[in-house]
Amino acid sequence: MSMQIESMLLAVNLNFLVFSVSSDDMRSQVFTSLVTTVAGVESAIGLSIFVIIFRVRRTIAIGFINSIQG
């Protein structure tokens, strides 16, 4: 699900970039770079969560991840 949200975020980001280049609006280009930065940080946090789970559980099977809740 996180990858789907990431794909939608990058698609919207690409639309902002195309419209900002066509209208010569520098604010939209700065906003696009900020959105790209947030998307990169989100990916890094997700990857670090999986690495921590693997180090603790020695597996990333969905059944074991569900036991972490609550």
DRENBA-174821 format. One record per residue: x, y, z of N, C-alpha, C, O in turn; residue in three letters. Coordinates in steps of 0.001 Angstrom, whole numbers, m for minus. Atoms other than C-alpha are relative to their C-alpha. Example, Ala and Ser with C-alpha at 12.3 -4.5 7.8 and 13.67 -1.06 7.14 Angstrom:
! residues 2
<pt n_X="890" n_Y="m1190" n_Z="0" ca_X="12300" ca_Y="m4500" ca_Z="7800" c_X="900" c_Y="1200" c_Z="0" o_X="1936" o_Y="1181" o_Z="665" resn="ALA"/>
<pt n_X="m820" n_Y="m1190" n_Z="m60" ca_X="13670" ca_Y="m1060" ca_Z="7140" c_X="m770" c_Y="1090" c_Z="730" o_X="m261" o_Y="2198" o_Z="899" resn="SER"/>
! end
This chain:
! residues 70
<pt n_X="821" n_Y="m1181" n_Z="0" ca_X="0" ca_Y="0" ca_Z="0" c_X="871" c_Y="1254" c_Z="0" o_X="515" o_Y="2261" o_Z="m612" resn="MET"/>
<pt n_X="m902" n_Y="m1144" n_Z="m32" ca_X="2888" ca_Y="2337" ca_Z="704" c_X="556" c_Y="313" c_Z="m1387" o_X="752" o_Y="1478" o_Z="m1734" resn="SER"/>
<pt n_X="m519" n_Y="m216" n_Z="1352" ca_X="4214" ca_Y="1831" ca_Z="m2821" c_X="m1050" c_Y="654" c_Z="m886" o_X="m703" o_Y="1441" o_Z="m1767" resn="MET"/>
<pt n_X="1058" n_Y="m633" n_Z="785" ca_X="824" ca_Y="2809" ca_Z="m4278" c_X="m117" c_Y="1477" c_Z="338" o_X="m293" o_Y="2307" o_Z="m555" resn="GLN"/>
<pt n_X="36" n_Y="m1403" n_Z="m406" ca_X="766" ca_Y="6022" ca_Z="m2265" c_X="1206" c_Y="735" c_Z="m564" o_X="1091" o_Y="1876" o_Z="m1012" resn="ILE"/>
<pt n_X="m1219" n_Y="m591" n_Z="558" ca_X="4335" ca_Y="6700" ca_Z="m3365" c_X="m151" c_Y="265" c_Z="m1490" o_X="271" o_Y="1313" o_Z="m1978" resn="GLU"/>
<pt n_X="205" n_Y="m180" n_Z="1441" ca_X="3382" ca_Y="6207" ca_Z="m7021" c_X="m954" c_Y="1156" c_Z="m292" o_X="m726" o_Y="1936" o_Z="m1216" resn="SER"/>
<pt n_X="925" n_Y="m1115" n_Z="201" ca_X="431" ca_Y="8585" ca_Z="m6723" c_X="672" c_Y="1336" c_Z="320" o_X="460" o_Y="2327" o_Z="m380" resn="MET"/>
<pt n_X="m709" n_Y="m1218" n_Z="m366" ca_X="2615" ca_Y="11162" ca_Z="m4985" c_X="968" c_Y="428" c_Z="m1097" o_X="1072" o_Y="1616" o_Z="m1404" resn="LEU"/>
<pt n_X="m940" n_Y="m328" n_Z="1075" ca_X="5217" ca_Y="10978" ca_Z="m7739" c_X="m725" c_Y="404" c_Z="m1280" o_X="m207" o_Y="1226" o_Z="m2037" resn="LEU"/>
<pt n_X="778" n_Y="m403" n_Z="1178" ca_X="2536" ca_Y="11233" ca_Z="m10459" c_X="m490" c_Y="1435" c_Z="138" o_X="m430" o_Y="2206" o_Z="m819" resn="ALA"/>
<pt n_X="424" n_Y="m1376" n_Z="m248" ca_X="1142" ca_Y="14405" ca_Z="m8898" c_X="1198" c_Y="937" c_Z="m77" o_X="1093" o_Y="2054" o_Z="m585" resn="VAL"/>
<pt n_X="m1222" n_Y="m782" n_Z="43" ca_X="4685" ca_Y="15666" ca_Z="m8517" c_X="427" c_Y="267" c_Z="m1443" o_X="864" o_Y="1373" o_Z="m1762" resn="ASN"/>
<pt n_X="m337" n_Y="m175" n_Z="1411" ca_X="5328" ca_Y="15127" ca_Z="m12229" c_X="m945" c_Y="996" c_Z="m669" o_X="m516" o_Y="1802" o_Z="m1494" resn="LEU"/>
<pt n_X="956" n_Y="m977" n_Z="538" ca_X="2146" ca_Y="17045" ca_Z="m13082" c_X="358" c_Y="1418" c_Z="435" o_X="322" o_Y="2341" o_Z="m378" resn="ASN"/>
<pt n_X="m422" n_Y="m1317" n_Z="m476" ca_X="3270" ca_Y="19961" ca_Z="m10903" c_X="1215" c_Y="494" c_Z="m778" o_X="1286" o_Y="1661" o_Z="m1164" resn="PHE"/>
<pt n_X="m1219" n_Y="m393" n_Z="694" ca_X="6650" ca_Y="19957" ca_Z="m12600" c_X="m273" c_Y="419" c_Z="m1435" o_X="272" o_Y="1421" o_Z="m1899" resn="LEU"/>
<pt n_X="317" n_Y="m329" n_Z="1393" ca_X="5228" ca_Y="19959" ca_Z="m16137" c_X="m740" c_Y="1332" c_Z="m91" o_X="m421" o_Y="2165" o_Z="m940" resn="VAL"/>
<pt n_X="742" n_Y="m1257" n_Z="28" ca_X="2763" ca_Y="22748" ca_Z="m15389" c_X="854" c_Y="1186" c_Z="433" o_X="683" o_Y="2291" o_Z="m83" resn="PHE"/>
<pt n_X="m845" n_Y="m1111" n_Z="m433" ca_X="5372" ca_Y="24832" ca_Z="m13591" c_X="1007" c_Y="393" c_Z="m1072" o_X="1322" o_Y="1573" o_Z="m1222" resn="SER"/>
<pt n_X="m930" n_Y="m318" n_Z="1083" ca_X="7815" ca_Y="24571" ca_Z="m16488" c_X="m738" c_Y="719" c_Z="m1129" o_X="m206" o_Y="1659" o_Z="m1719" resn="VAL"/>
<pt n_X="745" n_Y="m629" n_Z="1088" ca_X="5119" ca_Y="25481" ca_Z="m19003" c_X="m456" c_Y="1418" c_Z="344" o_X="m625" o_Y="2245" o_Z="m552" resn="SER"/>
<pt n_X="453" n_Y="m1336" n_Z="m397" ca_X="4008" ca_Y="28524" ca_Z="m16976" c_X="1117" c_Y="850" c_Z="607" o_X="853" o_Y="1960" o_Z="1068" resn="SER"/>
<pt n_X="m1163" n_Y="m700" n_Z="m566" ca_X="7519" ca_Y="29583" ca_Z="m15791" c_X="m239" c_Y="467" c_Z="1437" o_X="90" o_Y="1600" o_Z="1789" resn="ASP"/>
<pt n_X="277" n_Y="m309" n_Z="m1400" ca_X="6444" ca_Y="29502" ca_Z="m12148" c_X="1052" c_Y="m680" c_Z="870" o_X="1099" o_Y="m1907" o_Z="952" resn="ASP"/>
<pt n_X="m1085" n_Y="541" n_Z="m810" ca_X="9415" ca_Y="29076" ca_Z="m9826" c_X="m502" c_Y="m590" c_Z="1313" o_X="109" o_Y="m1527" o_Z="1827" resn="MET"/>
<pt n_X="527" n_Y="525" n_Z="m1269" ca_X="7298" ca_Y="28475" ca_Z="m6687" c_X="m432" c_Y="m1457" c_Z="m145" o_X="m220" o_Y="m2260" o_Z="764" resn="ARG"/>
<pt n_X="436" n_Y="1391" n_Z="204" ca_X="5832" ca_Y="25286" ca_Z="m8165" c_X="1193" c_Y="m930" c_Z="m139" o_X="1139" o_Y="m2085" o_Z="285" resn="SER"/>
<pt n_X="m1190" n_Y="834" n_Z="120" ca_X="9286" ca_Y="24019" ca_Z="m9013" c_X="639" c_Y="m250" c_Z="1364" o_X="1133" o_Y="m1347" o_Z="1623" resn="GLN"/>
<pt n_X="m511" n_Y="185" n_Z="m1366" ca_X="10429" ca_Y="24587" ca_Z="m5414" c_X="m889" c_Y="m975" c_Z="762" o_X="m389" o_Y="m1834" o_Z="1489" resn="VAL"/>
<pt n_X="932" n_Y="924" n_Z="m648" ca_X="7291" ca_Y="22816" ca_Z="m4167" c_X="233" c_Y="m1429" c_Z="m485" o_X="168" o_Y="m2374" o_Z="303" resn="PHE"/>
<pt n_X="m264" n_Y="1319" n_Z="565" ca_X="8056" ca_Y="19912" ca_Z="m6505" c_X="1250" c_Y="m616" c_Z="619" o_X="1272" o_Y="m1810" o_Z="918" resn="THR"/>
<pt n_X="m1211" n_Y="539" n_Z="m616" ca_X="11557" ca_Y="19564" ca_Z="m5077" c_X="m244" c_Y="m387" c_Z="1460" o_X="332" o_Y="m1363" o_Z="1941" resn="SER"/>
<pt n_X="325" n_Y="359" n_Z="m1378" ca_X="10143" ca_Y="19569" ca_Z="m1530" c_X="m800" c_Y="m1298" c_Z="64" o_X="m565" o_Y="m2124" o_Z="946" resn="LEU"/>
<pt n_X="788" n_Y="1236" n_Z="31" ca_X="7617" ca_Y="16847" ca_Z="m2420" c_X="900" c_Y="m1191" c_Z="m308" o_X="723" o_Y="m2265" o_Z="267" resn="VAL"/>
<pt n_X="m943" n_Y="1073" n_Z="316" ca_X="10423" ca_Y="14762" ca_Z="m3944" c_X="842" c_Y="m359" c_Z="1226" o_X="1122" o_Y="m1532" o_Z="1469" resn="THR"/>
<pt n_X="m774" n_Y="239" n_Z="m1222" ca_X="12434" ca_Y="15162" ca_Z="m737" c_X="m821" c_Y="m788" c_Z="1019" o_X="m315" o_Y="m1727" o_Z="1633" resn="THR"/>
<pt n_X="876" n_Y="720" n_Z="m939" ca_X="9489" ca_Y="14028" ca_Z="1398" c_X="m203" c_Y="m1441" c_Z="m453" o_X="m225" o_Y="m2350" o_Z="377" resn="VAL"/>
<pt n_X="177" n_Y="1366" n_Z="514" ca_X="8962" ca_Y="11001" ca_Z="m870" c_X="1247" c_Y="m841" c_Z="250" o_X="1142" o_Y="m2019" o_Z="592" resn="ALA"/>
<pt n_X="m1239" n_Y="723" n_Z="m274" ca_X="12615" ca_Y="10027" ca_Z="m512" c_X="153" c_Y="m356" c_Z="1463" o_X="592" o_Y="m1457" o_Z="1796" resn="GLY"/>
<pt n_X="m65" n_Y="263" n_Z="m1442" ca_X="12476" ca_Y="10334" ca_Z="3270" c_X="m982" c_Y="m1089" c_Z="398" o_X="m675" o_Y="m1937" o_Z="1236" resn="VAL"/>
<pt n_X="1004" n_Y="1030" n_Z="m292" ca_X="9304" ca_Y="8243" ca_Z="3354" c_X="517" c_Y="m1381" c_Z="m384" o_X="325" o_Y="m2344" o_Z="358" resn="GLU"/>
<pt n_X="m554" n_Y="1285" n_Z="436" ca_X="11023" ca_Y="5477" ca_Z="1390" c_X="1109" c_Y="m466" c_Z="940" o_X="1192" o_Y="m1651" o_Z="1263" resn="SER"/>
<pt n_X="m1090" n_Y="368" n_Z="m911" ca_X="14066" ca_Y="5561" ca_Z="3676" c_X="m539" c_Y="m477" c_Z="1346" o_X="m10" o_Y="m1429" o_Z="1919" resn="ALA"/>
<pt n_X="588" n_Y="422" n_Z="m1277" ca_X="11902" ca_Y="5307" ca_Z="6806" c_X="m642" c_Y="m1379" c_Z="m129" o_X="m494" o_Y="m2220" o_Z="757" resn="ILE"/>
<pt n_X="607" n_Y="1317" n_Z="217" ca_X="9938" ca_Y="2380" ca_Z="5353" c_X="1037" c_Y="m1102" c_Z="m94" o_X="847" o_Y="m2185" o_Z="458" resn="GLY"/>
<pt n_X="m1068" n_Y="987" n_Z="115" ca_X="13139" ca_Y="558" ca_Z="4447" c_X="655" c_Y="m265" c_Z="1348" o_X="979" o_Y="m1409" o_Z="1667" resn="LEU"/>
<pt n_X="m616" n_Y="204" n_Z="m1314" ca_X="14605" ca_Y="1128" ca_Z="7893" c_X="m913" c_Y="m804" c_Z="928" o_X="m426" o_Y="m1584" o_Z="1746" resn="SER"/>
<pt n_X="933" n_Y="801" n_Z="m806" ca_X="11454" ca_Y="m295" ca_Z="9510" c_X="116" c_Y="m1470" c_Z="m362" o_X="126" o_Y="m2322" o_Z="527" resn="ILE"/>
<pt n_X="m149" n_Y="1396" n_Z="405" ca_X="11809" ca_Y="m3480" ca_Z="7446" c_X="1333" c_Y="m577" c_Z="449" o_X="1401" o_Y="m1753" o_Z="808" resn="PHE"/>
<pt n_X="m1303" n_Y="490" n_Z="m460" ca_X="15498" ca_Y="m3755" ca_Z="8342" c_X="m43" c_Y="m295" c_Z="1500" o_X="491" o_Y="m1311" o_Z="1944" resn="VAL"/>
<pt n_X="112" n_Y="227" n_Z="m1450" ca_X="14721" ca_Y="m3409" ca_Z="12066" c_X="m832" c_Y="m1245" c_Z="284" o_X="m472" o_Y="m2048" o_Z="1145" resn="ILE"/>
<pt n_X="834" n_Y="1191" n_Z="m192" ca_X="11943" ca_Y="m6013" ca_Z="11822" c_X="778" c_Y="m1257" c_Z="m344" o_X="662" o_Y="m2267" o_Z="350" resn="ILE"/>
<pt n_X="m790" n_Y="1171" n_Z="383" ca_X="14312" ca_Y="m8392" ca_Z="10017" c_X="1056" c_Y="m316" c_Z="1048" o_X="1307" o_Y="m1486" o_Z="1339" resn="PHE"/>
<pt n_X="m1028" n_Y="248" n_Z="m1017" ca_X="17014" ca_Y="m7935" ca_Z="12650" c_X="m587" c_Y="m600" c_Z="1273" o_X="48" o_Y="m1441" o_Z="1910" resn="ARG"/>
<pt n_X="622" n_Y="501" n_Z="m1227" ca_X="14618" ca_Y="m8621" ca_Z="15521" c_X="m607" c_Y="m1378" c_Z="m220" o_X="m380" o_Y="m2285" o_Z="581" resn="VAL"/>
<pt n_X="761" n_Y="1235" n_Z="226" ca_X="12480" ca_Y="m11408" ca_Z="14001" c_X="718" c_Y="m1030" c_Z="m861" o_X="324" o_Y="m2196" o_Z="m872" resn="ARG"/>
<pt n_X="m720" n_Y="848" n_Z="952" ca_X="14974" ca_Y="m12879" ca_Z="11457" c_X="m872" c_Y="m449" c_Z="m1170" o_X="m520" o_Y="m1393" o_Z="m1878" resn="ARG"/>
<pt n_X="858" n_Y="260" n_Z="1150" ca_X="12127" ca_Y="m12929" ca_Z="8932" c_X="m864" c_Y="1238" c_Z="m239" o_X="m1097" o_Y="2035" o_Z="670" resn="THR"/>
<pt n_X="927" n_Y="m1092" n_Z="293" ca_X="9870" ca_Y="m10455" ca_Z="7171" c_X="m1321" c_Y="m566" c_Z="m511" o_X="m2023" o_Y="73" o_Z="m1295" resn="ILE"/>
<pt n_X="1268" n_Y="621" n_Z="364" ca_X="6952" ca_Y="m12855" ca_Z="6754" c_X="m1153" c_Y="806" c_Z="589" o_X="m1055" o_Y="1331" o_Z="1698" resn="ALA"/>
<pt n_X="1139" n_Y="m815" n_Z="m400" ca_X="3577" ca_Y="m11142" ca_Z="6993" c_X="m615" c_Y="m496" c_Z="1309" o_X="m1065" o_Y="314" o_Z="2120" resn="ILE"/>
<pt n_X="571" n_Y="546" n_Z="m1224" ca_X="2365" ca_Y="m13479" ca_Z="9741" c_X="724" c_Y="475" c_Z="1248" o_X="93" o_Y="729" o_Z="2274" resn="GLY"/>
<pt n_X="m767" n_Y="m480" n_Z="m1150" ca_X="5162" ca_Y="m12404" ca_Z="12063" c_X="m122" c_Y="1510" c_Z="173" o_X="m107" o_Y="2008" o_Z="1299" resn="PHE"/>
<pt n_X="146" n_Y="m1449" n_Z="m101" ca_X="4775" ca_Y="m8722" ca_Z="11245" c_X="m1326" c_Y="357" c_Z="631" o_X="m1405" o_Y="1328" o_Z="1383" resn="ILE"/>
<pt n_X="1330" n_Y="m272" n_Z="m593" ca_X="1082" ca_Y="m8846" ca_Z="12186" c_X="9" c_Y="m199" c_Z="1515" o_X="m826" o_Y="383" o_Z="2207" resn="ASN"/>
<pt n_X="m47" n_Y="221" n_Z="m1450" ca_X="2049" ca_Y="m10065" ca_Z="15678" c_X="586" c_Y="1199" c_Z="745" o_X="530" o_Y="1235" o_Z="1974" resn="SER"/>
<pt n_X="m577" n_Y="m1177" n_Z="m634" ca_X="3772" ca_Y="m6710" ca_Z="16348" c_X="m1086" c_Y="951" c_Z="494" o_X="m854" o_Y="1721" o_Z="1427" resn="ILE"/>
<pt n_X="1078" n_Y="m943" n_Z="m343" ca_X="437" ca_Y="m4859" ca_Z="16577" c_X="m412" c_Y="m142" c_Z="1457" o_X="m488" o_Y="m1239" o_Z="2010" resn="GLN"/>
<pt n_X="598" n_Y="m104" n_Z="m1301" ca_X="m838" ca_Y="m3726" ca_Z="19938" c_X="693" c_Y="m662" c_Z="1106" o_X="229" o_Y="m609" o_Z="2245" resn="GLY"/>
! end
